[in-house]
Amino acid sequence: SLGHLKRFPINALKVDRAFIDDITKKPEDDAIVRAILALAHSLHLQAVAEGVETKEQLDFLREAGCDEIQGFYISKPVPKDEFAKEYLKLQKK
C-alpha cells in the first residue's frame, strides 16, 4: 500500500520482479517501472529492482535511473559467510 510510505521510516522503494520480467516487451510494465522509479526519487528514496535476470533488463533499469538491482544476472544467492569473504577480497584490491 502506498499509505505505508507516509507511516514508516523507509529509505528505499523496491520494484517487484513481476514488473521487471517484461519491461523490455510490454509498454505497460515499462510505464509502471518508470513511475515507481520517479516516485522513489521524488521522495528521496533509493530505487531497488528485484529479479533482474537479463542484460536487457539491466540496461533498461540503468537508463531509467534505477539505483540498485538484485537478481540472478548479477549473482545467484550465496551464503553470508561466502559473500563476506569475497567482499573483503574486493576491498583489499
C-alpha positions in Angstrom: 0.0 0.0 0.0 1.3 3.5 -0.8 -0.1 4.6 2.6 2.9 2.9 4.1 5.2 5.5 2.5 3.8 8.0 5.0 3.7 5.8 8.1 7.0 4.0 8.1 10.6 5.3 8.1 11.9 3.8 4.9 14.9 4.6 2.7 14.2 2.5 -0.3 11.4 1.5 -2.6 11.6 -1.9 -4.3 10.3 -2.6 -7.8 8.8 -6.1 -7.6 10.1 -8.7 -10.1 6.6 -9.0 -11.5 7.1 -5.7 -13.2 10.8 -6.4 -14.2 10.1 -9.7 -16.1 8.6 -8.0 -19.2 9.9 -4.4 -19.0 11.5 -4.7 -22.4 8.5 -6.3 -24.0 5.4 -4.7 -22.5 4.9 -0.9 -22.7 2.6 -1.0 -19.6 5.4 -2.7 -17.5 7.9 -0.1 -18.8 5.5 2.7 -17.7 4.9 1.2 -14.3 8.6 0.7 -13.6 9.4 4.3 -14.7 6.6 5.6 -12.5 7.9 3.7 -9.5 11.4 5.0 -10.0 10.1 8.5 -10.4 8.1 8.2 -7.2 11.0 6.8 -5.3 13.3 9.6 -6.4 10.8 12.4 -5.8 10.5 11.1 -2.2 14.4 11.0 -1.9 14.3 7.2 -1.6 16.6 4.7 -3.3 15.0 2.6 -6.0 15.8 -1.1 -6.0 14.7 -3.5 -8.7 14.5 -7.2 -7.8 14.5 -10.1 -10.1 16.9 -8.8 -12.8 17.9 -11.8 -14.9 19.0 -10.4 -18.3 21.3 -7.7 -19.7 18.4 -6.1 -21.4 16.6 -5.6 -18.1 19.8 -4.2 -16.5 20.3 -1.8 -19.5 16.7 -0.6 -19.2 17.0 0.0 -15.5 20.3 1.8 -15.8 18.8 4.1 -18.5 15.7 4.6 -16.4 17.7 5.7 -13.3 17.3 2.7 -11.0 19.8 3.0 -8.1 20.3 -0.7 -7.2 19.4 -4.1 -8.6 19.1 -7.6 -7.3 18.8 -10.8 -9.3 20.4 -13.8 -10.9 22.0 -11.7 -13.6 24.4 -10.3 -11.0 24.7 -13.3 -8.8 22.9 -16.4 -7.6 22.2 -16.3 -3.8 25.3 -17.1 -1.7 25.7 -17.9 2.0 26.5 -14.8 4.0 30.0 -16.2 5.0 30.9 -16.7 1.4 29.7 -13.2 0.5 31.6 -11.6 3.3 34.8 -13.4 2.3 34.5 -12.3 -1.3 33.6 -8.8 -0.3 36.7 -8.5 1.9 38.8 -9.7 -1.0 37.4 -6.9 -3.2 38.0 -4.3 -0.5 41.7 -5.2 -0.4 42.2 -4.7 -4.2 
